[in-house]
Amino acid sequence: MYKSVYLTAAVTDLGGYMDVYGGYGIYSDFGNFRTLAEINLGTGGGGRAPAGGGVLAGIQGELQWHYRGKFMGLSSGVLKWIDGPFYFSFTGLHLGCLLYTSDAADEEDS
């Protein structure tokens, strides 16, 4: 299991928009590939986007390919305002590297 935090800001034809949300996820490794599934909860709004500054909920999944501490991932998901009409679907390509903390190292040792 892992935890995540996201901050998104954008300027569109609806004006400025920003959201902040976090979540919990699970992952599984298959050789050099990793699959991830995550649920999120947060808040957002701005401009004319009908998010209303209310509570946002979302789900997302990702497939990553890992090589020597670096990875490339393809993700897709949805984010919805719980009390209103705001609905946003997304697909993204990610490049990154693995970062280890002392907490993660302690969990791997147990």
N, C-alpha and C positions, 0 to 999 in steps of 0.2 A: 504494500500500500504506500502511496505517496500523497503529499499535499502540494497545492499549487496556488499561485496568486497571479492575476492578470490585470493590467491597466491598458485600456485601449482608448485612443483619441483619434478623431477623424474630422475632416471638413468635407462636406458633400453639398449637393444642391439643397439639402434640408438645413444647412448651417452647421455649426459645430456640434460635436457629440463626444461624450466620454463615458466609459463605464469602468467600474472596479469590481472584480469578483474573484472568488477563490473556490477551491474544491478539493475533493478527495478522488483518488483514482487507484486503479490496479493495473499491473502490467505483467506480461509473461514473455520470457525470452525463448526463441527458437533459433539456435545457432547465432548468426550475426543479426538476426531480425528481432525486433521487439514490438509487441502490440500493446496499446494502452487504451483504457476506457476510463472516462472521468465524468463526474457530476459536479455542477457549479451552482453557486448562489451569490448574488451581489446586488449592486444598484447602478443606475446610469440614467443619462438623459442629456438634454441640451438641444439648442436650435429648435427646429420644428419636428424632430424625431419624436414620435408618439410614445416614448418610454415613460414619460411622466415623473421621472425621478423615483420611481417605485422599485419594487423588488424584482430582480431578474433571476431566472433559473435557466440552466442549460445543461446539455450533454455534449460530449465530443469523444471522438476516437482518433487514434493515430497509429500509423505503421512506420516504424523507423528501421533504418539499416545502419549498423554500427561497425566502425573500423578504427582500431587503435585510439580509442578514447574520443573519437569524433562521431557525429551522426548526421544523417539526412532523414527527414521525416515528412510524411504527407498526412495532414489532418483534415477532418471535416466535422462539423457540428452545427448546433442550433442554439440560439439564445432567445428567450421569450420573456416579456413582461408578464408577470403572473396575473395582474388585474386589468390588463388592457390589450390593445391591438398590436403592440410592438412585437415583431417576429423577425429574426435575423438569422440567415443561414450563411455558413462560411466554409471555405476550403483554403488551406494554406500549405506552403512548402517551407520547411524549417531546416536550417543548418545550425549545428551547435556542437558543444563539447560537454563531456561529463564532468561534473564538479563533485568532489567528495567532501563531506563535512565530518567532523569527529563523531557526530551522532550516527551518521550512515555507516562509518567504519565500525562503531561499537555494535550496531545491529547486525552487521555481516559477521562479526566475530562470535556472536551468540548462537 
